[in-house]
Amino acid sequence: MIAVPELTEFTDRWRSVSFSSARPTAALTELVPPHVTVLVPWLQDPSPEDVQRLQDAVVDIEPFDLCFKTAGQFPNGTTWLRPEPFDQVHDLVATVLAAFPECPPYGGQFPEPHPHLTISSSDRGGPGLVAEAQAALEAEEVPAVRLDDLTIWREGDDGIWQLTGSVPLGGDPAL
């Protein structure tokens, strides 16, 4: 995943009152930090070889700055922020997907995922929330993020995601 904890302060106003359909009693803020999903589900217990395969997949992708300037909504009501540069993020996701063909994104439900940062699940989204988020994006200084690694997370039995590792973009662990 592309973790963007730098956006916590900006996104918590929506994520703290939005609940996952899989965990209806826990706000999004309790489950996982703000992020752009790269591949889920990934491997339940990735081996060192799997992590190396991920690192090999992103070795030629140089770190870049990531920002969020646009809000939108999926047909199911999920409200999101669009990562920019979108094409670069999309290509990064496609590269990882190609490296792990045995892991269809979203279990095959969305074979060509649209990279995004969820700010509200489908039960809370709507045109009003999209307009509110867009107005906030235009009025507030939303921090840019240096994307220099992909983080590896594992969902615990309690439904809360835990950071288990990361791989650097560009292959340089000193970044």
ZATORRO-475908 format. One record per residue (C-alpha): residue number from 1; x, y, z; residue in three letters. Coordinates in steps of 0.5 Angstrom, whole numbers, padded with zeros to 4 digits. Example, Ala and Ser with C-alpha at 12.3 -4.5 7.8 and 13.67 -1.06 7.14 Angstrom:
<atoms>
ATOM | 1 | 0025 | -0009 | 0016 | ALA
ATOM | 2 | 0027 | -0002 | 0014 | SER
</atoms>
This chain:
<atoms>
ATOM | 1 | 0000 | 0000 | 0000 | MET
ATOM | 2 | 0002 | 0007 | -0001 | ILE
ATOM | 3 | 0001 | 0010 | 0006 | ALA
ATOM | 4 | 0000 | 0017 | 0007 | VAL
ATOM | 5 | 0000 | 0018 | 0015 | PRO
ATOM | 6 | 0001 | 0026 | 0013 | GLU
ATOM | 7 | -0006 | 0026 | 0011 | LEU
ATOM | 8 | -0009 | 0024 | 0018 | THR
ATOM | 9 | -0010 | 0031 | 0020 | GLU
ATOM | 10 | -0014 | 0033 | 0014 | PHE
ATOM | 11 | -0018 | 0026 | 0012 | THR
ATOM | 12 | -0020 | 0024 | 0020 | ASP
ATOM | 13 | -0026 | 0029 | 0019 | ARG
ATOM | 14 | -0029 | 0024 | 0015 | TRP
ATOM | 15 | -0025 | 0017 | 0016 | ARG
ATOM | 16 | -0027 | 0018 | 0024 | SER
ATOM | 17 | -0034 | 0018 | 0022 | VAL
ATOM | 18 | -0034 | 0012 | 0017 | SER
ATOM | 19 | -0035 | 0005 | 0018 | PHE
ATOM | 20 | -0032 | -0001 | 0014 | SER
ATOM | 21 | -0038 | -0006 | 0011 | SER
ATOM | 22 | -0033 | -0011 | 0014 | ALA
ATOM | 23 | -0032 | -0008 | 0021 | ARG
ATOM | 24 | -0039 | -0004 | 0022 | PRO
ATOM | 25 | -0037 | -0002 | 0029 | THR
ATOM | 26 | -0030 | 0001 | 0027 | ALA
ATOM | 27 | -0029 | 0007 | 0024 | ALA
ATOM | 28 | -0024 | 0007 | 0018 | LEU
ATOM | 29 | -0019 | 0011 | 0023 | THR
ATOM | 30 | -0019 | 0005 | 0027 | GLU
ATOM | 31 | -0017 | 0000 | 0022 | LEU
ATOM | 32 | -0012 | 0003 | 0018 | VAL
ATOM | 33 | -0008 | 0010 | 0016 | PRO
ATOM | 34 | -0010 | 0014 | 0010 | PRO
ATOM | 35 | -0007 | 0010 | 0004 | HIS
ATOM | 36 | -0008 | 0008 | -0003 | VAL
ATOM | 37 | -0009 | 0001 | -0004 | THR
ATOM | 38 | -0004 | -0002 | -0009 | VAL
ATOM | 39 | -0006 | -0010 | -0008 | LEU
ATOM | 40 | -0011 | -0013 | -0004 | VAL
ATOM | 41 | -0011 | -0018 | -0002 | PRO
ATOM | 42 | -0004 | -0020 | -0003 | TRP
ATOM | 43 | -0001 | -0026 | 0000 | LEU
ATOM | 44 | -0003 | -0028 | 0007 | GLN
ATOM | 45 | 0004 | -0030 | 0010 | ASP
ATOM | 46 | 0009 | -0027 | 0005 | PRO
ATOM | 47 | 0016 | -0030 | 0005 | SER
ATOM | 48 | 0022 | -0027 | 0004 | PRO
ATOM | 49 | 0022 | -0029 | -0003 | GLU
ATOM | 50 | 0015 | -0026 | -0004 | ASP
ATOM | 51 | 0018 | -0019 | -0001 | VAL
ATOM | 52 | 0024 | -0019 | -0006 | GLN
ATOM | 53 | 0019 | -0020 | -0012 | ARG
ATOM | 54 | 0016 | -0014 | -0010 | LEU
ATOM | 55 | 0022 | -0010 | -0009 | GLN
ATOM | 56 | 0025 | -0013 | -0016 | ASP
ATOM | 57 | 0018 | -0010 | -0019 | ALA
ATOM | 58 | 0019 | -0003 | -0016 | VAL
ATOM | 59 | 0027 | -0003 | -0017 | VAL
ATOM | 60 | 0026 | 0002 | -0023 | ASP
ATOM | 61 | 0021 | 0006 | -0021 | ILE
ATOM | 62 | 0024 | 0012 | -0018 | GLU
ATOM | 63 | 0021 | 0016 | -0012 | PRO
ATOM | 64 | 0016 | 0022 | -0013 | PHE
ATOM | 65 | 0012 | 0027 | -0010 | ASP
ATOM | 66 | 0005 | 0025 | -0009 | LEU
ATOM | 67 | -0001 | 0030 | -0008 | CYS
ATOM | 68 | -0009 | 0030 | -0007 | PHE
ATOM | 69 | -0013 | 0035 | -0011 | LYS
ATOM | 70 | -0019 | 0032 | -0013 | THR
ATOM | 71 | -0025 | 0029 | -0009 | ALA
ATOM | 72 | -0029 | 0024 | -0013 | GLY
ATOM | 73 | -0034 | 0018 | -0012 | GLN
ATOM | 74 | -0035 | 0011 | -0014 | PHE
ATOM | 75 | -0042 | 0009 | -0016 | PRO
ATOM | 76 | -0043 | 0005 | -0010 | ASN
ATOM | 77 | -0042 | 0011 | -0006 | GLY
ATOM | 78 | -0035 | 0011 | -0003 | THR
ATOM | 79 | -0032 | 0018 | -0003 | THR
ATOM | 80 | -0024 | 0018 | -0005 | TRP
ATOM | 81 | -0019 | 0023 | -0006 | LEU
ATOM | 82 | -0015 | 0022 | -0013 | ARG
ATOM | 83 | -0007 | 0021 | -0012 | PRO
ATOM | 84 | -0003 | 0025 | -0017 | GLU
ATOM | 85 | 0001 | 0024 | -0021 | PRO
ATOM | 86 | -0005 | 0019 | -0023 | PHE
ATOM | 87 | -0002 | 0016 | -0029 | ASP
ATOM | 88 | 0005 | 0015 | -0025 | GLN
ATOM | 89 | 0001 | 0012 | -0019 | VAL
ATOM | 90 | -0003 | 0008 | -0024 | HIS
ATOM | 91 | 0003 | 0005 | -0027 | ASP
ATOM | 92 | 0006 | 0003 | -0020 | LEU
ATOM | 93 | 0000 | -0001 | -0019 | VAL
ATOM | 94 | 0000 | -0004 | -0025 | ALA
ATOM | 95 | 0007 | -0006 | -0025 | THR
ATOM | 96 | 0006 | -0009 | -0018 | VAL
ATOM | 97 | -0001 | -0013 | -0021 | LEU
ATOM | 98 | 0003 | -0016 | -0026 | ALA
ATOM | 99 | 0009 | -0018 | -0021 | ALA
ATOM | 100 | 0003 | -0022 | -0017 | PHE
ATOM | 101 | -0002 | -0025 | -0022 | PRO
ATOM | 102 | -0004 | -0030 | -0017 | GLU
ATOM | 103 | -0007 | -0024 | -0013 | CYS
ATOM | 104 | -0013 | -0021 | -0017 | PRO
ATOM | 105 | -0014 | -0014 | -0014 | PRO
ATOM | 106 | -0020 | -0014 | -0009 | TYR
ATOM | 107 | -0021 | -0022 | -0010 | GLY
ATOM | 108 | -0022 | -0021 | -0018 | GLY
ATOM | 109 | -0028 | -0016 | -0016 | GLN
ATOM | 110 | -0025 | -0010 | -0019 | PHE
ATOM | 111 | -0020 | -0013 | -0024 | PRO
ATOM | 112 | -0017 | -0006 | -0026 | GLU
ATOM | 113 | -0017 | -0002 | -0020 | PRO
ATOM | 114 | -0017 | 0006 | -0020 | HIS
ATOM | 115 | -0012 | 0008 | -0015 | PRO
ATOM | 116 | -0015 | 0012 | -0009 | HIS
ATOM | 117 | -0015 | 0014 | -0002 | LEU
ATOM | 118 | -0022 | 0013 | 0001 | THR
ATOM | 119 | -0024 | 0018 | 0006 | ILE
ATOM | 120 | -0031 | 0015 | 0007 | SER
ATOM | 121 | -0034 | 0008 | 0006 | SER
ATOM | 122 | -0041 | 0007 | 0001 | SER
ATOM | 123 | -0046 | 0008 | 0007 | ASP
ATOM | 124 | -0043 | 0015 | 0008 | ARG
ATOM | 125 | -0041 | 0018 | 0002 | GLY
ATOM | 126 | -0045 | 0022 | -0003 | GLY
ATOM | 127 | -0045 | 0028 | -0008 | PRO
ATOM | 128 | -0045 | 0033 | -0002 | GLY
ATOM | 129 | -0039 | 0029 | 0001 | LEU
ATOM | 130 | -0035 | 0030 | -0005 | VAL
ATOM | 131 | -0037 | 0037 | -0005 | ALA
ATOM | 132 | -0035 | 0038 | 0002 | GLU
ATOM | 133 | -0028 | 0035 | 0001 | ALA
ATOM | 134 | -0027 | 0038 | -0006 | GLN
ATOM | 135 | -0028 | 0045 | -0002 | ALA
ATOM | 136 | -0023 | 0043 | 0003 | ALA
ATOM | 137 | -0018 | 0041 | -0002 | LEU
ATOM | 138 | -0019 | 0048 | -0005 | GLU
ATOM | 139 | -0019 | 0052 | 0002 | ALA
ATOM | 140 | -0013 | 0048 | 0006 | GLU
ATOM | 141 | -0006 | 0046 | 0005 | GLU
ATOM | 142 | -0006 | 0039 | 0004 | VAL
ATOM | 143 | 0001 | 0036 | 0005 | PRO
ATOM | 144 | 0005 | 0033 | -0001 | ALA
ATOM | 145 | 0008 | 0027 | 0001 | VAL
ATOM | 146 | 0014 | 0024 | -0002 | ARG
ATOM | 147 | 0013 | 0017 | -0004 | LEU
ATOM | 148 | 0019 | 0013 | -0003 | ASP
ATOM | 149 | 0017 | 0006 | -0001 | ASP
ATOM | 150 | 0011 | 0001 | -0001 | LEU
ATOM | 151 | 0009 | -0001 | 0006 | THR
ATOM | 152 | 0007 | -0008 | 0007 | ILE
ATOM | 153 | 0001 | -0009 | 0012 | TRP
ATOM | 154 | -0003 | -0015 | 0014 | ARG
ATOM | 155 | -0010 | -0015 | 0017 | GLU
ATOM | 156 | -0010 | -0018 | 0024 | GLY
ATOM | 157 | -0016 | -0023 | 0027 | ASP
ATOM | 158 | -0019 | -0016 | 0030 | ASP
ATOM | 159 | -0019 | -0013 | 0023 | GLY
ATOM | 160 | -0014 | -0008 | 0025 | ILE
ATOM | 161 | -0008 | -0007 | 0020 | TRP
ATOM | 162 | -0001 | -0008 | 0022 | GLN
ATOM | 163 | 0005 | -0005 | 0019 | LEU
ATOM | 164 | 0010 | -0011 | 0017 | THR
ATOM | 165 | 0015 | -0008 | 0013 | GLY
ATOM | 166 | 0016 | -0004 | 0007 | SER
ATOM | 167 | 0020 | -0004 | 0000 | VAL
ATOM | 168 | 0024 | 0002 | -0003 | PRO
ATOM | 169 | 0022 | 0005 | -0010 | LEU
ATOM | 170 | 0028 | 0005 | -0014 | GLY
ATOM | 171 | 0031 | 0000 | -0010 | GLY
ATOM | 172 | 0036 | 0004 | -0006 | ASP
ATOM | 173 | 0034 | 0002 | 0002 | PRO
ATOM | 174 | 0038 | 0009 | 0004 | ALA
ATOM | 175 | 0032 | 0013 | 0001 | LEU
</atoms>
